[in-house]
Amino acid sequence: MSELRRILLVEDEPTTQQMLGIVLRALGYDVVTVANGVAAMDVLAGGGIDLVITDRHMPEMDGITLCRAIRASFPDHYLYVMMLSAQIDDSSVVQGLEAGADDFLVKPPDFAELRARLKAGIRIIDLQRQLEQRNRTLASAHQSLEKAYEHIRKDLQAAADSLRRQLPRPAELDGLRFDWLFEPSDMIGGDILDVVHRPDSPVTVFYQIDVAGHGVPAALSSFNLQSLLSGAALRQLAETGGTTGWATQPVAVVEELNRRAQRSDDDDYFTMLYGVIDRRTGEGVLTLAGHPPPLVWRAASRRLETLGDSGFPVGMLPSVNYEELPFTLAAGDRLIVHSDGLSDCVDAEERAFGDGELARCLAEAAALPLADTIAMVGRRFADWCADAHFDDVSLLILEKTAAEAAEGQDDRD
C-alpha cells in the first residue's frame, strides 16, 4: 500500500474486535475500533475514515441502520462499507445492499479473502476520490466561467445601454413628430436608426441601418455608421441648413458608403434606408439599399402604400446604381420604416408577421397617438413571435403634423 488507510471497525464482540484489529494492522491499515453504530457515527463525524467494516448484528444501532445513517449523513463523501455476518443469505444481501453496504463477508472472515476484498475496496475508494476531485475541479471551473460570463453580461448590458442612449429621443418638431421601436435579438444587435434635425433648419435627416449578423461585431459596425452619418448630417444642417452637401442627398450617402465598403478588408454588408424631409412642406426623398420598402399611411384615404423597391445592400458589389424615391406627406400621413426583423418573424404556424399583420396593426392604430401606435405594434409583434427567435427589430414612424402643414402651405402661397 502506498499510504496508510484508516479503517473504522464496528464490532461489539471483544474477541472478534481484537482479532480483526490485529489482522488489519498487520496488513498496514490504521484501525479505529468501536462497539456499536452510535459510536461509529461519532467517529465518522470527525472525518479521516476511508472504509468501514461493521458487524450485521449489534446493540443500540445495528449494521443495517448504520449503513443507512452513513449514506444519509455523508452524501458528498463516499465511504466504502463492508458488512460482516455469521450467515449471509439472499435476503440479507438484498437488505444490506438496499441500506448502502458495498460488500459482505462471512464472520469470522477468511484472512486471505479479507485482504483481497479490502484491496478491491481501496481501488473503488481511490476511483471515487479521483471522481470527487474532478468534480471539485469542474465545479471550480464552472464557477470561474460563471463569473466570466457575468462580467461579459454586465459589459454587454453596459454596451446595450450605451447604444440605446444613442437613439434619438422621440420628439414633436415644427411640422413633424417621430417615435420608434427598437428590440435587438440579443442584448446588442446590428440595427440602428436616427433622426437628425436642428431648430434653425426645416430639413430633417432620417435613416435606418441593418448590419448583417448579430452581437458585438454587428453592433460596433452599426455604431460606427451612426457616428459617421449623424455627425455629417448635423454639421451640414448647421452649415447650410440642409440645402447642400452629401449628407442631405440620399443617393450620394449610400453610394459613398458603398465605395468605402469596397475599400475595407471586412466582408460585412448592410441594408439601409436614408431619407430627407422638409418639415414645412412634407416633401422628401429617400434611397433604399436592400432594405424593406417603407410604408406610407395616407390619412385622407385611410390606406397603406408601399414606397419603392428594396434595392441592393451596401458593401456587396461595387458600382451599384441607387435611386432616389420622392415622397410627400400630407397632414396626418405617416411614413413607416422598418427592418426585416419585424416583417420576417413567423408565428407557430410559420406565418410571417409582415404578411399582412403589420399592415393590419398599423391600420388599426392609425387614429391613435404615435406613441400608442408604436406600443401596439410592439405588443402585437411580441404576441405573434412569442415562441420564436427573431432577428433584430427596429421600427421608425414619421408623422406630418397638421398645424405645421398648414403653415408650410401658407409659406408656399
C-alpha positions in Angstrom: 0.0 0.0 0.0 1.3 3.4 -0.9 -0.3 5.2 2.1 -1.7 4.3 5.5 -5.5 3.9 5.3 -7.8 4.4 8.2 -10.5 1.8 8.7 -13.3 2.0 11.2 -14.0 -1.4 12.7 -17.5 -1.6 14.3 -17.8 -4.8 16.3 -19.5 -5.4 19.7 -17.8 -8.8 20.4 -14.5 -8.1 22.1 -12.6 -11.1 20.9 -13.6 -10.7 17.3 -12.8 -7.0 17.5 -9.4 -7.6 18.9 -8.6 -10.4 16.4 -9.7 -8.3 13.4 -7.9 -5.3 14.7 -4.6 -7.2 14.8 -5.1 -8.6 11.3 -5.9 -5.2 9.8 -3.0 -3.5 11.4 -0.7 -6.3 10.2 -2.0 -5.6 6.7 -0.9 -2.0 7.0 -4.1 -0.3 8.0 -4.7 2.3 10.7 -7.6 0.9 12.6 -10.1 2.7 14.8 -12.4 0.3 16.8 -15.9 0.9 18.3 -18.5 -1.4 19.7 -21.7 0.0 18.1 -23.2 2.1 15.4 -23.8 5.2 17.6 -20.1 5.4 18.5 -19.3 4.8 14.8 -21.2 7.8 13.7 -19.4 10.0 16.2 -16.0 8.8 14.8 -17.1 9.3 11.2 -18.3 12.8 12.0 -14.6 13.7 12.7 -13.6 12.7 9.2 -10.5 10.9 8.0 -12.1 7.4 7.6 -11.8 5.7 4.2 -13.5 2.3 4.9 -16.0 0.9 7.4 -16.2 -2.7 8.5 -19.3 -3.3 10.5 -21.0 -6.3 12.1 -24.5 -7.0 11.0 -26.0 -7.5 14.5 -25.1 -5.1 17.3 -26.9 -3.3 20.2 -28.1 0.3 20.0 -27.6 0.6 16.2 -27.1 -2.5 14.1 -25.2 -2.7 10.8 -28.2 -2.1 8.5 -29.2 1.0 10.4 -25.6 2.2 10.4 -25.4 1.9 6.6 -28.5 4.0 6.2 -27.1 6.6 8.6 -23.8 6.7 6.7 -25.4 7.3 3.3 -27.8 9.9 4.7 -25.1 11.8 6.7 -22.3 11.8 4.1 -23.8 12.3 0.7 -20.8 14.2 -0.7 -18.0 11.9 0.7 -18.2 8.3 -0.2 -17.3 5.7 2.5 -16.8 2.1 1.5 -18.9 -0.2 3.8 -18.1 -3.9 4.3 -20.6 -5.8 6.4 -19.8 -8.9 8.5 -22.5 -11.5 9.3 -22.4 -15.1 10.6 -24.8 -16.1 7.9 -25.3 -14.5 4.5 -28.4 -15.4 2.5 -30.1 -13.7 -0.4 -32.5 -11.8 1.8 -29.6 -10.5 4.0 -27.6 -9.4 0.9 -30.6 -7.6 -0.6 -31.4 -5.8 2.6 -27.8 -4.8 3.1 -27.4 -3.5 -0.5 -30.6 -1.5 -0.2 -29.3 0.0 3.0 -26.0 1.1 1.3 -23.5 -1.7 2.0 -20.8 -2.3 -0.7 -19.6 -5.8 0.2 -20.2 -8.8 2.5 -18.0 -11.3 4.4 -18.9 -14.3 6.4 -18.0 -14.0 10.0 -15.3 -15.0 11.0 -13.7 -14.0 7.7 -11.0 -15.9 5.8 -8.0 -13.6 6.1 -6.8 -14.0 2.5 -10.3 -13.2 1.2 -10.5 -10.2 3.6 -7.2 -8.9 2.2 -8.3 -9.3 -1.4 -11.7 -7.6 -0.7 -10.0 -4.8 1.1 -7.7 -4.1 -1.9 -10.7 -4.1 -4.2 -12.5 -1.7 -1.8 -9.5 0.6 -1.7 -9.4 0.7 -5.5 -13.0 1.7 -5.6 -12.3 4.4 -2.9 -9.4 5.7 -5.0 -11.6 5.9 -8.1 -14.3 7.7 -6.1 -11.8 10.2 -4.7 -10.5 10.9 -8.2 -14.0 11.5 -9.3 -14.7 13.8 -6.4 -11.5 15.7 -7.2 -12.5 16.0 -10.8 -15.9 17.2 -9.8 -14.4 19.8 -7.5 -12.2 20.9 -10.4 -15.1 21.1 -12.7 -17.2 23.0 -10.1 -14.3 25.5 -9.7 -14.0 25.9 -13.4 -17.8 26.3 -13.7 -17.7 28.9 -11.0 -14.9 30.8 -12.8 -16.8 30.6 -16.1 -20.0 31.9 -14.4 -18.0 34.8 -13.1 -16.5 35.5 -16.5 -20.0 35.2 -18.1 -21.4 37.5 -15.6 -18.6 40.0 -16.3 -19.3 39.7 -20.0 -23.0 40.1 -19.4 -22.5 43.3 -17.5 -20.2 44.6 -20.2 -22.8 43.7 -22.9 -25.5 45.3 -20.9 -23.4 48.5 -20.5 -22.8 48.5 -24.2 -26.5 47.9 -24.9 -27.4 50.8 -22.6 -24.9 53.0 -24.4 -26.2 52.1 -27.8 -29.8 52.7 -26.7 -28.8 56.1 -25.4 -27.5 56.9 -29.0 -31.0 56.5 -30.3 -33.0 59.7 -30.9 -35.4 60.8 -28.2 -39.0 60.7 -29.6 -40.0 64.2 -30.3 -42.5 66.6 -31.9 -40.8 69.1 -34.1 -42.2 72.0 -36.1 -44.2 70.1 -38.6 -43.1 66.5 -37.8 -43.3 64.1 -35.0 -41.5 60.8 -34.7 -41.2 57.7 -32.5 -39.6 54.3 -32.7 -39.5 50.7 -31.6 -36.1 49.0 -31.0 -35.7 45.4 -30.0 -32.3 43.6 -30.6 -32.5 39.8 -30.9 -29.6 39.5 -28.5 -28.5 42.0 -25.8 -27.0 44.1 -28.6 -27.6 43.8 -32.3 -26.9 45.2 -35.7 -30.0 47.6 -36.2 -29.6 51.3 -35.7 -31.7 54.3 -36.5 -31.6 58.0 -36.1 -33.5 61.2 -36.8 -31.2 64.3 -37.2 -32.6 67.8 -37.0 -31.9 71.3 -35.9 -34.3 74.0 -34.9 -32.7 76.5 -37.3 -33.2 74.2 -40.3 -36.5 72.9 -41.7 -34.7 69.8 -43.1 -34.7 66.5 -41.1 -32.4 63.6 -42.0 -33.6 60.1 -41.0 -32.1 56.7 -41.6 -32.3 53.0 -40.6 -29.5 50.5 -40.9 -29.5 46.7 -40.5 -26.0 45.3 -40.4 -25.7 41.6 -41.3 -25.1 39.4 -38.3 -25.7 39.8 -34.6 -23.9 40.6 -31.4 -20.9 42.7 -30.8 -19.4 42.9 -34.3 -22.7 44.0 -35.8 -23.3 46.4 -33.0 -19.9 48.0 -33.5 -20.5 48.4 -37.2 -23.9 50.0 -36.7 -22.5 52.3 -34.0 -19.6 53.4 -36.3 -22.1 54.1 -39.2 -24.4 56.1 -36.9 -21.4 58.2 -35.7 -20.4 58.9 -39.3 -23.8 59.7 -40.7 -25.3 61.6 -37.8 -22.2 63.7 -37.3 -22.0 64.6 -41.0 -25.7 65.4 -41.1 -25.5 67.7 -38.1 -22.6 69.5 -39.5 -24.2 70.1 -42.9 -27.5 71.2 -41.3 -25.6 73.7 -39.2 -23.5 75.0 -42.1 -26.0 75.1 -45.0 -29.4 74.4 -43.4 -29.5 71.2 -45.5 -29.5 72.9 -48.9 -26.2 71.4 -50.0 -23.7 68.7 -49.0 -23.7 64.9 -49.5 -25.2 64.1 -46.1 -28.5 65.6 -47.2 -28.5 63.8 -50.5 -29.6 60.1 -50.0 -28.2 58.6 -53.2 -24.8 60.4 -52.5 -24.7 59.0 -49.0 -25.5 55.4 -50.0 -23.0 55.5 -52.9 -20.3 56.9 -50.7 -20.8 54.2 -48.1 -20.7 51.5 -50.8 -17.4 52.9 -52.0 -16.0 52.9 -48.5 -17.1 49.3 -48.0 -15.3 48.2 -51.2 -12.0 49.6 -49.7 -12.5 47.8 -46.4 -11.0 44.3 -45.7 -14.1 43.3 -43.9 -16.8 41.2 -45.7 -19.6 43.0 -43.8 -22.6 44.3 -45.7 -25.7 46.1 -44.5 -29.1 47.2 -45.7 -30.3 50.8 -45.1 -32.8 53.4 -45.8 -31.7 57.0 -45.9 -34.0 59.9 -46.3 -34.5 63.7 -46.0 -37.8 65.5 -45.5 -38.7 69.2 -45.4 -40.8 69.6 -42.2 -42.7 72.6 -43.6 -43.9 71.1 -46.8 -43.8 67.4 -46.1 -41.8 66.8 -49.3 -38.9 64.4 -49.1 -36.7 62.0 -50.9 -35.2 58.7 -49.8 -33.0 55.9 -51.1 -33.3 52.2 -50.4 -30.3 49.8 -50.3 -31.5 46.3 -49.8 -33.9 47.5 -47.1 -37.6 46.6 -46.8 -39.6 49.2 -48.7 -41.2 51.7 -46.3 -45.0 52.1 -46.0 -47.0 55.3 -46.1 -50.2 55.7 -44.3 -52.5 58.1 -46.1 -54.8 59.7 -43.5 -57.2 61.1 -46.0 -57.9 57.8 -47.8 -57.0 55.5 -44.8 -54.8 53.4 -47.0 -51.3 52.0 -46.8 -49.0 52.4 -49.7 -45.7 50.7 -50.4 -42.9 53.1 -51.5 -40.3 51.8 -54.0 -38.3 48.5 -54.2 -35.7 47.3 -51.8 -32.6 47.9 -54.0 -29.2 46.4 -53.4 -27.4 46.1 -50.0 -24.4 48.3 -49.3 -21.0 46.6 -49.4 -21.7 43.6 -51.6 -20.8 44.8 -55.1 -19.0 47.9 -56.5 -20.6 50.4 -58.8 -24.2 49.8 -57.8 -26.7 52.4 -59.1 -29.1 53.6 -56.4 -32.3 55.6 -56.9 -33.9 58.5 -55.2 -37.6 58.0 -54.3 -39.5 61.2 -53.8 -42.5 61.3 -51.5 -44.8 63.8 -49.9 -46.6 63.5 -46.5 -49.8 65.4 -46.1 -51.2 66.4 -42.7 -51.8 63.2 -40.7 -49.8 61.0 -43.1 -47.2 58.6 -41.6 -44.0 57.2 -43.1 -43.3 53.7 -41.6 -39.7 52.5 -41.9 -38.8 49.0 -40.5 -36.1 46.4 -40.6 -36.8 42.9 -41.9 -36.7 41.5 -38.4 -40.1 43.0 -37.9 -41.7 41.6 -41.1 -39.9 38.2 -41.3 -40.6 36.8 -37.8 -43.1 33.9 -38.0 -45.6 32.5 -35.5 -46.2 28.9 -34.6 -48.0 28.3 -37.9 -45.0 29.7 -39.9 -46.9 32.8 -40.9 -44.7 35.9 -41.3 -45.7 38.9 -39.3 -45.2 41.1 -42.3 -47.6 39.1 -44.5 -50.5 41.4 -43.6 -50.3 41.5 -39.8 -48.1 44.6 -39.8 -50.4 46.4 -42.2 -53.5 45.4 -40.1 -51.9 46.6 -37.0 -50.8 49.9 -38.5 -54.3 50.5 -39.9 -56.0 49.7 -36.5 -53.6 52.1 -34.7 -53.8 54.9 -37.3 -56.1 57.0 -35.2 -54.1 56.6 -32.0 -51.3 58.9 -30.9 -48.0 58.0 -32.4 -46.5 56.6 -29.1 -49.6 54.4 -28.7 -49.2 53.1 -32.2 -45.6 52.2 -31.5 -46.7 50.4 -28.3 -49.5 48.5 -30.1 -47.1 47.3 -32.8 -44.7 46.2 -30.1 -47.3 44.2 -28.2 -48.7 42.6 -31.4 -45.2 41.6 -32.5 -44.3 40.2 -29.1 -47.5 38.0 -29.1 -47.0 36.9 -32.7 -43.4 35.8 -32.2 -43.6 34.8 -28.6 -42.3 31.2 -29.2 -39.8 32.1 -32.0 -36.3 33.5 -32.2 -36.5 36.8 -34.1 -33.9 39.0 -35.8 -33.1 42.5 -34.6 -36.2 44.6 -34.8 -36.4 48.4 -35.4 -39.4 50.5 -36.5 -39.4 54.2 -37.1 -42.5 56.2 -37.8 -42.5 59.8 -39.0 -45.9 61.7 -38.9 -46.6 65.0 -40.6 -48.4 67.2 -38.1 -51.4 69.3 -39.3 -50.8 72.8 -38.0 -47.3 73.0 -39.4 -48.5 71.6 -42.7 -50.9 74.5 -43.0 -48.2 77.0 -42.1 -46.0 75.4 -44.8 -48.8 75.8 -47.3 -49.1 79.4 -46.4 -45.4 79.9 -47.0 -45.7 78.4 -50.5 -48.6 80.6 -51.4 
